[in-house]
Amino acid sequence: MEKKTCLYDKHVALGALMQPFGGFIMPIQYSNITDEHNAVRQHCGVFDVSHMGEVTVKGPDAERYVSHIFTNDVRGAEPGKIFYGMMCYENGGTVDDLLVYKMAENDFFLVINAANIDKDVEWMKSHLEGFNVEFENRSEYYGQLAVQGPEAEQVVEEVLGLECKDLVFYTTKTIDVAGETIIISRTGYTGEDGFEIYASHAFINEQWDKLMASDRCKPCGLGCRDTLRFEVGLPLYGDELSSEISPVMAGL
Protein backbone atom coordinates (compact mmCIF):
# COMPACT_ATOMS: atom_id res chain seq x y z
CA MET A 1 0.00 0.00 0.00
CA GLU A 2 1.37 3.43 -1.01
CA LYS A 3 2.02 5.94 1.77
CA LYS A 4 0.91 9.57 1.81
CA THR A 5 2.95 12.57 2.90
CA CYS A 6 1.64 15.02 5.48
CA LEU A 7 0.69 17.39 2.62
CA TYR A 8 -1.29 14.85 0.56
CA ASP A 9 -4.67 16.54 1.11
CA LYS A 10 -3.20 19.92 0.14
CA HIS A 11 -1.99 18.52 -3.19
CA VAL A 12 -5.37 16.95 -3.95
CA ALA A 13 -7.12 20.24 -3.13
CA LEU A 14 -4.84 22.03 -5.60
CA GLY A 15 -5.77 19.54 -8.33
CA ALA A 16 -2.32 17.98 -8.61
CA LEU A 17 -1.80 14.88 -10.73
CA MET A 18 -1.00 12.24 -8.09
CA GLN A 19 0.97 9.07 -8.89
CA PRO A 20 3.07 6.48 -7.02
CA PHE A 21 6.76 7.25 -6.47
CA GLY A 22 9.14 5.63 -4.00
CA GLY A 23 6.31 3.96 -2.09
CA PHE A 24 4.34 7.22 -1.75
CA ILE A 25 1.49 8.84 -3.67
CA MET A 26 3.17 12.06 -4.81
CA PRO A 27 2.25 15.13 -6.89
CA ILE A 28 3.72 14.83 -10.41
CA GLN A 29 2.48 18.20 -11.64
CA TYR A 30 0.00 20.95 -10.78
CA SER A 31 -0.22 23.10 -13.94
CA ASN A 32 2.35 21.66 -16.34
CA ILE A 33 5.95 20.53 -16.07
CA THR A 34 7.37 23.28 -18.31
CA ASP A 35 5.77 26.12 -16.30
CA GLU A 36 6.90 24.59 -13.02
CA HIS A 37 10.43 23.99 -14.34
CA ASN A 38 10.69 27.61 -15.50
CA ALA A 39 9.31 28.92 -12.21
CA VAL A 40 12.23 27.28 -10.39
CA ARG A 41 14.79 28.51 -12.92
CA GLN A 42 13.48 32.09 -12.99
CA HIS A 43 11.67 32.77 -9.72
CA CYS A 44 10.78 30.30 -6.94
CA GLY A 45 9.19 26.85 -6.78
CA VAL A 46 8.09 24.82 -3.76
CA PHE A 47 8.30 21.03 -3.52
CA ASP A 48 6.86 18.60 -0.98
CA VAL A 49 9.77 16.25 -0.30
CA SER A 50 8.35 14.78 2.90
CA HIS A 51 8.73 11.31 1.39
CA MET A 52 12.49 11.46 1.98
CA GLY A 53 13.95 9.50 4.89
CA GLU A 54 15.82 10.91 7.89
CA VAL A 55 18.15 9.06 10.26
CA THR A 56 20.01 10.44 13.28
CA VAL A 57 23.36 9.11 14.54
CA LYS A 58 24.64 10.43 17.85
CA GLY A 59 27.16 9.37 20.47
CA PRO A 60 30.90 9.04 21.14
CA ASP A 61 31.57 7.06 17.94
CA ALA A 62 29.12 8.87 15.64
CA GLU A 63 31.81 10.49 13.47
CA ARG A 64 33.77 7.25 13.22
CA TYR A 65 30.61 5.30 12.31
CA VAL A 66 29.49 7.76 9.63
CA SER A 67 33.00 7.77 8.16
CA HIS A 68 32.84 3.97 8.07
CA ILE A 69 29.60 3.71 6.06
CA PHE A 70 29.90 6.87 3.91
CA THR A 71 32.18 7.55 0.92
CA ASN A 72 32.83 11.21 1.75
CA ASP A 73 35.19 12.23 4.57
CA VAL A 74 33.32 13.89 7.45
CA ARG A 75 36.19 13.77 9.92
CA GLY A 76 37.06 17.07 11.58
CA ALA A 77 34.37 19.07 9.77
CA GLU A 78 32.84 22.11 11.41
CA PRO A 79 29.28 21.71 12.76
CA GLY A 80 26.80 22.96 10.16
CA LYS A 81 28.64 21.40 7.21
CA ILE A 82 26.71 19.13 4.79
CA PHE A 83 28.25 16.37 2.67
CA TYR A 84 26.98 14.53 -0.39
CA GLY A 85 28.13 10.97 -0.98
CA MET A 86 27.21 7.29 -1.15
CA MET A 87 26.92 4.16 0.90
CA CYS A 88 28.34 1.18 -0.97
CA TYR A 89 28.09 -2.58 -0.79
CA GLU A 90 31.27 -4.60 -0.42
CA ASN A 91 31.29 -5.21 -4.19
CA GLY A 92 31.14 -1.47 -4.93
CA GLY A 93 27.46 -1.32 -5.87
CA THR A 94 25.50 1.60 -4.41
CA VAL A 95 23.29 1.15 -1.33
CA ASP A 96 22.10 4.76 -1.73
CA ASP A 97 23.26 8.32 -2.34
CA LEU A 98 22.55 10.63 0.55
CA LEU A 99 23.25 13.88 2.38
CA VAL A 100 25.03 13.86 5.73
CA TYR A 101 24.46 16.90 7.97
CA LYS A 102 26.95 17.48 10.78
CA MET A 103 24.70 19.09 13.39
CA ALA A 104 27.24 19.14 16.24
CA GLU A 105 30.21 17.13 17.45
CA ASN A 106 29.21 13.47 17.18
CA ASP A 107 25.68 14.41 16.08
CA PHE A 108 24.75 13.62 12.47
CA PHE A 109 21.53 13.84 10.44
CA LEU A 110 21.35 11.60 7.35
CA VAL A 111 18.86 12.20 4.52
CA ILE A 112 18.13 9.13 2.40
CA ASN A 113 15.93 8.35 -0.60
CA ALA A 114 12.27 7.51 -0.04
CA ALA A 115 12.27 4.22 -1.96
CA ASN A 116 15.30 3.02 0.02
CA ILE A 117 14.33 3.90 3.60
CA ASP A 118 13.71 0.36 4.88
CA LYS A 119 16.64 -1.14 2.96
CA ASP A 120 19.05 1.64 4.01
CA VAL A 121 18.07 1.49 7.67
CA GLU A 122 18.60 -2.28 7.78
CA TRP A 123 21.96 -1.96 6.01
CA MET A 124 23.12 0.81 8.37
CA LYS A 125 22.00 -1.19 11.40
CA SER A 126 23.98 -4.19 10.16
CA HIS A 127 27.17 -2.09 10.47
CA LEU A 128 26.61 -0.77 14.00
CA GLU A 129 28.68 -3.44 15.77
CA GLY A 130 31.76 -1.98 17.43
CA PHE A 131 30.42 1.60 17.45
CA ASN A 132 29.04 3.36 20.55
CA VAL A 133 26.21 5.31 18.90
CA GLU A 134 22.50 6.02 19.23
CA PHE A 135 20.90 5.24 15.86
CA GLU A 136 17.31 6.31 15.15
CA ASN A 137 15.09 6.27 12.07
CA ARG A 138 13.13 9.58 12.28
CA SER A 139 11.47 9.33 8.84
CA GLU A 140 7.96 9.12 10.29
CA TYR A 141 8.41 12.32 12.29
CA TYR A 142 9.84 14.72 9.74
CA GLY A 143 8.07 16.50 6.93
CA GLN A 144 10.24 18.37 4.43
CA LEU A 145 9.81 21.33 2.09
CA ALA A 146 12.20 22.42 -0.67
CA VAL A 147 12.02 26.10 -1.65
CA GLN A 148 14.07 26.45 -4.83
CA GLY A 149 15.01 29.19 -7.28
CA PRO A 150 16.84 32.53 -7.55
CA GLU A 151 14.21 34.19 -5.33
CA ALA A 152 14.18 31.40 -2.71
CA GLU A 153 16.15 33.35 -0.11
CA GLN A 154 13.70 36.26 -0.23
CA VAL A 155 10.71 33.92 -0.01
CA VAL A 156 12.06 32.00 3.00
CA GLU A 157 13.01 35.24 4.81
CA GLU A 158 9.95 37.34 3.97
CA VAL A 159 7.09 34.86 3.44
CA LEU A 160 8.07 32.28 6.07
CA GLY A 161 9.95 34.63 8.40
CA LEU A 162 12.84 32.18 8.73
CA GLU A 163 16.34 33.67 8.85
CA CYS A 164 18.47 32.02 6.17
CA LYS A 165 20.77 34.65 4.62
CA ASP A 166 23.65 33.54 6.82
CA LEU A 167 23.71 30.05 5.28
CA VAL A 168 26.12 29.34 2.43
CA PHE A 169 25.66 26.43 0.01
CA TYR A 170 25.73 23.04 1.73
CA THR A 171 25.46 24.33 5.29
CA THR A 172 22.70 23.92 7.87
CA LYS A 173 21.46 25.27 11.18
CA THR A 174 18.59 24.79 13.60
CA ILE A 175 16.01 27.45 14.43
CA ASP A 176 13.68 27.37 17.43
CA VAL A 177 10.14 28.38 16.48
CA ALA A 178 7.37 28.24 19.09
CA GLY A 179 9.19 25.58 21.06
CA GLU A 180 9.97 23.40 18.05
CA THR A 181 13.45 22.86 16.63
CA ILE A 182 13.47 23.38 12.84
CA ILE A 183 16.34 22.23 10.60
CA ILE A 184 17.01 24.48 7.61
CA SER A 185 19.73 23.96 5.02
CA ARG A 186 20.92 25.67 1.84
CA THR A 187 20.54 22.62 -0.36
CA GLY A 188 18.32 21.21 -3.09
CA TYR A 189 17.98 18.93 -6.08
CA THR A 190 17.34 21.45 -8.85
CA GLY A 191 20.65 23.13 -9.66
CA GLU A 192 19.31 26.43 -8.29
CA ASP A 193 19.87 28.25 -5.05
CA GLY A 194 17.39 27.08 -2.45
CA PHE A 195 16.57 25.79 0.98
CA GLU A 196 15.22 22.63 2.55
CA ILE A 197 13.22 22.76 5.77
CA TYR A 198 12.75 19.72 8.07
CA ALA A 199 10.17 19.86 10.84
CA SER A 200 7.06 18.23 12.31
CA HIS A 201 4.11 17.53 10.03
CA ALA A 202 2.11 20.33 11.67
CA PHE A 203 4.84 22.92 11.10
CA ILE A 204 5.36 21.84 7.47
CA ASN A 205 1.62 22.18 6.84
CA GLU A 206 1.67 25.72 8.26
CA GLN A 207 4.62 26.74 6.08
CA TRP A 208 3.04 25.22 2.96
CA ASP A 209 -0.12 27.28 3.56
CA LYS A 210 1.95 30.47 3.91
CA LEU A 211 3.78 29.73 0.66
CA MET A 212 0.59 28.90 -1.24
CA ALA A 213 -1.03 32.12 -0.01
CA SER A 214 1.83 34.09 -1.56
CA ASP A 215 2.07 34.99 -5.25
CA ARG A 216 5.85 34.81 -5.04
CA CYS A 217 6.20 31.05 -5.49
CA LYS A 218 4.61 28.16 -7.37
CA PRO A 219 3.89 24.57 -6.23
CA CYS A 220 6.01 22.11 -8.19
CA GLY A 221 5.75 18.35 -8.67
CA LEU A 222 8.17 15.50 -9.23
CA GLY A 223 7.87 15.90 -13.01
CA CYS A 224 9.87 19.11 -13.10
CA ARG A 225 12.08 17.89 -10.25
CA ASP A 226 13.23 15.26 -12.76
CA THR A 227 13.79 17.70 -15.65
CA LEU A 228 15.59 20.16 -13.36
CA ARG A 229 17.99 17.54 -12.03
CA PHE A 230 18.58 16.22 -15.58
CA GLU A 231 19.76 19.68 -16.70
CA VAL A 232 22.48 19.78 -14.06
CA GLY A 233 23.42 16.08 -14.15
CA LEU A 234 22.24 15.04 -10.69
CA PRO A 235 21.72 11.28 -10.33
CA LEU A 236 18.52 9.53 -9.26
CA TYR A 237 18.86 6.24 -7.39
CA GLY A 238 17.31 3.46 -9.45
CA ASP A 239 18.31 5.16 -12.71
CA GLU A 240 21.94 6.36 -12.67
CA LEU A 241 22.80 4.53 -9.43
CA SER A 242 21.78 1.11 -8.13
CA SER A 243 23.09 -1.96 -6.35
CA GLU A 244 24.53 -2.92 -9.76
CA ILE A 245 25.87 0.56 -10.63
CA SER A 246 28.78 1.84 -8.53
CA PRO A 247 29.52 5.56 -8.06
CA VAL A 248 32.64 5.05 -10.20
CA MET A 249 30.57 3.58 -13.05
CA ALA A 250 28.17 6.53 -12.70
CA GLY A 251 30.99 9.05 -13.01
CA LEU A 252 30.60 10.23 -9.41
N, C-alpha and C positions, 0 to 999 in steps of 0.2 A: 504493500500500500504506500502511495506517494505521500510525503510529508508536506506540510504547509508552513511558510514562514509567518512570523508575527504580523506581517503586513498584507497577508493574502486577501483579506476582505477589502482593503484599500485598493488593491490592484483590480479586483473584480468590479468595484464601484466605478473605477475610472474607465472600464471597458477594455482592459488589456487582454490581448490574446494570451491565454495561459496554456502552457504545455509542460510535460515532464522534463526535468533536467537534474541529474545528480541525485535522484531519489526524492526530489521536491517538485511540486507544481509551481512553476515560475513564470513571470511575465516575459514574453518574447518581444512584444512590441505594444505600444499604446497608439501612436498615430501611424508612422511608418519608419522603417529602419534608417532610411536616408536622412529624414528630418532629425531624428534622434542623434544619429552619428554627427551631423553638422552642428547640432546644438552643443555637443561636448567639445568639438573642435573650435567653435567660435565663441561660445558663451559659457553655459553651465548646464550639465545634466546630472540627474540624481538616480542612483541605482539602489535597489534593495539587494544586498548581498548577505542577508541573514542566513542563507543556506550554508555559508562557509563554516568550517569547524574551528574551535579554539581549545587549546590545551595549555595548562600552566605547569611549569616545572620550577620548584623552589627547593632550597635546602643547601647544605654545605657542599654537595657535589654537583649542583645544578649546572654550573659552567662546564665542568668536566664531562657530564653526561651529554649535554647538548653538543659539545665538540665531538663526542664519540659517534653520535647518530647523524650528524649534519655535515654536508660537504664544505660549507664556508667556515672560516675561522673566527669564532666569537671571543676568543680568549683575550682578556685585557681591555675589551671595548668599554667605552664610557656608557653609563646608563642613559637610555633614550635612543641609542643606536638601533637601527633595523637592518637585518641581513636577508638577502634572498639566496636560496640554495636548494639542495636536494637531500633526500634520504635515499640511500641505495641498498639494494640487496647485495649479498656476497658476490654474485656473479656480475655486478655492475649495472643491472637493470634498475629502473627508477621505482622506488616505493611511492614517492610523491615529490612535487616541488612545493615549497612553502616559504613563508616569511617567519623569521625569528626576531621578536622584539626583546631587547634587553631592558627590562623595566627598572631593575636595581641590581646590586651585587647579588649573585646567585638567585635571581628572580627573572624567569623568562616566560614569554607569552608566544605561543606558536600558532600560526594561522594556516590551516590545511584545507585541501579541496573537499567540497561537499560530498562528492561521490566516493571519497576515500576515507571518510571519518572512521568508520568501524575498523577497516583494514589497517589504517595508520595507527590507531590507538592500540590495537593488538600487537602490531609490530614494535611500536615504541615500548610497550609494557614488557615484551619479550627480551628487551635489552637493558632492563633496570637492574639486573643482578650486579652487585658490587658497587652500586652508587647509592649514597645516602641522600635521597631526594623525596619530595612530596610531588606526586604526579596526579593531575586531575583533568578529566575531560569536562570542559565547561561549555560545550557546544549547545546544550539545551538552554543555557542561561542567556547567552549573548545574542542580541540582534545586531545587525551591522548595516550602516549606510555608507555609500561612496558618493561624494560630491565632487564632480570632475569637470575640468575645463578652465580656460584662462580667467574666468571670473569667479572661480570657486572660493578663493580666499575672501573676497568681498562678501559672498553669499554666506559663508560659515560665520564670519565676524558680524555681519549686519542683520541677516535674517535669523540666524540661530543664536546669536549673542555669545558664541564660543570663541575665545581668544586663540588664534592660530598663527598669527603673523610671525611669531618667534620660531616656528618650526621650519627647518630646512628639509630638503628632500631626503626621505628615508630616515626620519627621526620621529619620535613619539613622546607623548607626555600624558599625565592623568590630570583631569580637572574635576573638582568636587562641585556638583550641582545639586542643591536641595538634598544633601545627605547621601547622594549616590556618586560613586567614583566612575567617571567616564574616561575611556581611553580614546585619544585622538591622534592620528598619525598623518604625515604628509606622504601619502602613498596612493597607488591606484593601478588599474589594469587597462589603461586607455592610451598611454603615451602623452597625456596632458598633465598639467599641474592638478593637484586635487588632494582631497582628504578622505580618510576613512574613520568612521566613528563607531565604537563598540560600547554597547550599554545594555541595560535591561530592555525587555520587550516593550514595557510601558514607555520608557524614555524615547526609544526609537520611534514608536508610534507618534509621540508628541512632536518630535523633530520632523518627521515626514509631513505631518499636517501643516506645520509652519512653512515648510518648503513648497508644498502644493498650493498654499494660499498666496504665495509670492509669484509675481510674473517674471522673476529674474532667473528661473530655472525650469527645466523640463524633465518629466519622468522618462526614464530610459529603460529598455528591456535588454534581455540577453542577446537579442539579434544584433544590435549595434555594438554591444560589448565585444562580440566576436569580430565584427568588421574593424573596430577600433584597434583591437589587439593584433589583428592581422597586419595592419598598416605599419606597426612598429616592431613586428617580429617577436611578439611575446608568445611563449608556448602554452598550450592547453593540455593538461594531463588527459591521456586517452587518445590524443591525436599525435602531437609531436613528441610526447614522452609516454612511456608505459613500462611495465615490468620487463618487456622485451627490448625497449629502446633506452639506452643509457644516455646520460647527459653528454657524454663525449660524442656519441652517434648523432645527437640532436644539435651539435654545434654549440653547446652551452659550457 
